[in-house]
Amino acid sequence: MIDEDGFFGESIAAGYDESAAEMFAVEAVGPAVDLLAELAAGGRALELGVGTGRIALPLAGRGVEVHGIELSRAMAKRLHAKPGGAAIGVTIGDFATARVPGEFSLAYLVYNTLMNLTTQDAQVDCFRNVAAHLTPGGTFVVEVMVPDLRRLPPGQNTVPFHVGERRVGFDTYDLATQAMSSHHVKVDEDGHGSFWSVPFRYVWPAELDLMARLAGMRLRDRWENWSRTPFTGDSRQHVSVWEKTGA
């Protein structure tokens, strides 16, 4: 059952940091914070889907004023319980439509969170919402996967992303609608199993560029990762920066 926090209620929030431990490592967080602090250029930053503060807390530690939008009250509660978390303002709501007072020089979405918006209309609305928050010349940064459809042989719609002794994870794709879901199966030491599934909508880089143009932004940079490795046809993810035009 989905509670008021969507797919990231108390049961998921309680173990979220541990389940994504590799993404909390210094080598994963550091390059992202370095780039975002540079782009903020002394202004305010808005994180869409702020979660438990993986990026917001170290970015605030660099002197950037950060505000977050978060649908899950359970995730926001854990952010505010961490050292420095009380300084991060959080607006509870859908980041495609929720508004925050004031203007920002930077907005950002990390770790495939854009795909939590499961329709094209919602993703378009997200870009428009971001543009409404940005100052002219402000930037919107998105970290998101490149759809990994080359791993799908004809007639197959499932790709495993983790196979372990006690955990199996796999993605399912609908090529007609760009809908996908990530499925997680876990078995504890007592042999009790659990299943968790989250819907997404995958989106192509060129499609995102068009969404940005519709919102009055233009592509400024695109890299494979936060360390600014060049983006190529073999890249499996990208970090893209769009700039709000003065119009």
C-alpha positions in Angstrom: 0.0 0.0 0.0 1.2 3.5 -0.8 0.9 6.0 2.1 0.8 9.8 2.0 4.6 9.8 1.5 4.3 7.9 -1.8 6.8 5.2 -2.3 9.2 6.6 0.3 7.3 6.2 3.5 8.6 5.3 7.0 9.6 1.7 6.1 11.9 2.9 3.3 13.1 6.1 4.9 14.3 4.2 8.0 16.9 2.3 6.1 17.4 4.6 3.1 20.9 5.8 4.0 22.2 2.3 4.6 20.6 0.9 1.4 22.3 3.6 -0.7 25.5 3.7 1.4 27.8 3.9 -1.7 26.1 7.1 -2.8 26.9 8.7 0.6 30.6 8.0 0.2 33.0 11.0 0.0 34.0 10.0 -3.5 30.4 10.1 -4.7 29.3 13.2 -2.8 32.4 15.4 -3.1 32.5 16.0 -6.9 28.7 16.8 -6.9 29.0 19.3 -4.1 32.1 20.9 -5.7 30.2 21.5 -8.9 27.0 22.7 -7.3 28.8 25.1 -5.0 30.5 26.6 -8.0 27.2 27.0 -9.9 25.4 28.5 -6.9 28.0 31.3 -7.1 27.1 32.6 -3.7 23.3 32.5 -4.3 20.5 30.2 -2.9 20.1 26.6 -4.0 16.9 24.6 -4.4 17.1 20.8 -4.2 14.2 18.9 -5.7 13.7 15.6 -3.9 16.0 16.6 -1.0 15.5 13.3 0.7 17.6 12.7 3.9 20.1 15.4 2.9 22.9 13.5 1.1 23.8 16.5 -1.0 22.0 19.3 0.8 23.9 19.0 4.1 27.4 19.1 2.7 26.4 21.8 0.2 25.1 23.9 3.1 28.4 23.2 4.9 30.1 25.0 2.0 28.2 28.1 2.9 25.4 27.7 0.3 21.8 28.4 1.6 19.8 25.3 0.6 16.1 24.8 0.5 14.5 21.5 -0.4 11.2 20.2 -1.8 10.3 16.7 -0.6 7.2 14.7 -0.9 8.0 12.3 1.9 7.6 13.6 5.4 9.5 10.5 6.7 12.6 11.4 4.6 12.4 15.1 5.6 12.2 14.1 9.3 15.5 12.2 9.0 17.1 15.1 7.3 16.1 17.5 10.1 17.3 15.0 12.7 20.9 15.1 11.4 23.6 17.6 12.5 22.9 20.8 10.5 19.6 19.5 9.2 17.5 22.1 11.1 19.1 24.8 8.9 17.7 23.2 5.7 14.2 24.5 5.0 11.9 21.9 3.4 8.7 22.4 1.5 6.5 19.3 1.6 5.0 18.7 -1.8 5.5 17.4 -5.4 8.5 19.1 -6.9 6.8 19.4 -10.3 4.4 21.9 -8.9 5.4 23.0 -5.3 6.4 26.6 -5.0 9.0 28.1 -2.6 9.2 31.8 -1.8 12.1 33.8 -3.2 14.5 33.2 -6.1 17.4 30.8 -6.5 20.6 30.9 -8.6 20.7 27.1 -8.7 18.2 24.3 -8.7 19.2 20.6 -8.9 17.9 17.0 -9.1 20.3 14.1 -8.4 20.4 10.3 -8.5 17.7 9.7 -11.1 15.1 11.5 -9.0 13.7 13.2 -12.1 12.3 9.8 -13.2 10.1 9.7 -10.1 7.8 11.9 -12.2 6.1 9.1 -14.1 4.6 11.1 -17.0 6.0 13.4 -19.7 3.6 16.1 -18.6 4.9 16.0 -15.1 8.5 16.2 -16.2 7.7 19.2 -18.4 5.9 20.8 -15.5 9.0 20.3 -13.4 11.2 22.2 -15.8 8.7 25.0 -15.9 8.5 25.1 -12.1 12.3 25.3 -11.8 12.4 28.1 -14.4 9.9 30.0 -12.3 12.2 29.8 -9.2 15.4 30.7 -11.0 16.9 34.1 -11.5 17.9 35.0 -15.1 21.2 33.3 -15.7 20.4 30.7 -13.0 21.1 27.1 -13.7 19.2 23.8 -13.4 21.4 20.6 -12.9 20.1 17.1 -13.4 21.9 13.8 -12.8 20.0 11.0 -14.5 20.6 7.7 -16.3 20.7 7.2 -20.0 18.1 4.6 -20.8 20.0 1.3 -21.0 17.9 -0.3 -23.7 20.8 -1.8 -25.5 20.8 -4.5 -22.9 17.3 -5.6 -23.9 17.3 -8.4 -26.5 14.2 -8.6 -28.7 11.2 -9.8 -26.8 12.7 -9.1 -23.3 11.6 -6.3 -21.0 13.6 -7.0 -17.9 17.2 -6.1 -16.9 18.7 -7.1 -13.5 20.8 -4.5 -11.8 21.7 -6.4 -8.6 21.9 -10.1 -7.9 23.1 -11.1 -4.4 22.6 -13.8 -1.8 19.8 -11.9 0.0 18.8 -9.2 -2.5 17.8 -9.2 -6.1 16.9 -6.0 -8.1 15.6 -5.7 -11.6 14.1 -3.1 -13.9 11.2 -3.7 -16.2 10.6 -1.4 -19.3 7.7 -0.5 -21.5 9.2 0.8 -24.7 5.9 2.2 -26.0 5.3 4.5 -23.1 8.9 5.0 -21.6 7.5 3.6 -18.3 9.8 1.5 -16.2 9.7 0.1 -12.7 12.5 -1.0 -10.3 11.8 -4.1 -8.3 13.6 -5.1 -5.1 13.4 -8.5 -3.5 15.1 -9.0 -0.1 15.3 -12.0 2.2 16.5 -11.5 5.8 18.5 -13.9 7.9 15.4 -15.7 9.1 14.2 -16.4 5.6 11.5 -13.8 5.6 11.1 -12.0 2.3 10.0 -8.6 1.2 9.2 -7.0 -2.1 9.3 -3.3 -3.1 8.5 -1.8 -6.5 8.8 1.8 -7.6 7.6 3.2 -10.9 9.6 5.6 -13.0 9.6 7.2 -16.5 12.9 7.1 -18.3 13.8 10.1 -20.5 16.3 10.8 -23.2 18.9 13.7 -23.1 17.5 15.3 -26.2 14.0 15.1 -24.7 15.2 16.9 -21.6 16.8 19.6 -23.8 13.4 20.2 -25.4 11.7 20.4 -22.0 14.3 23.0 -21.0 13.6 25.1 -24.2 9.9 25.0 -23.5 10.6 26.4 -20.0 12.9 29.2 -21.3 16.2 27.5 -20.6 19.1 26.3 -22.8 21.7 23.6 -22.5 25.0 24.9 -21.2 27.0 21.8 -20.4 26.6 18.0 -20.4 29.1 15.6 -18.9 29.1 11.9 -18.1 29.5 12.5 -14.3 30.2 15.1 -11.7 33.9 15.0 -12.4 33.1 16.5 -15.9 34.1 13.4 -17.9 33.1 14.1 -21.5 29.6 12.7 -22.4 29.7 10.2 -25.3 27.4 7.7 -27.0 28.6 5.0 -24.5 27.8 7.1 -21.4 25.3 5.4 -19.1 24.4 8.5 -17.2 24.7 12.3 -17.6 25.0 15.4 -15.5 23.4 18.3 -17.5 23.3 22.0 -16.9 20.6 24.2 -18.3 20.7 28.0 -18.0 17.6 30.2 -17.7 17.7 32.8 -20.4 17.0 36.5 -19.8 13.8 36.5 -21.8 
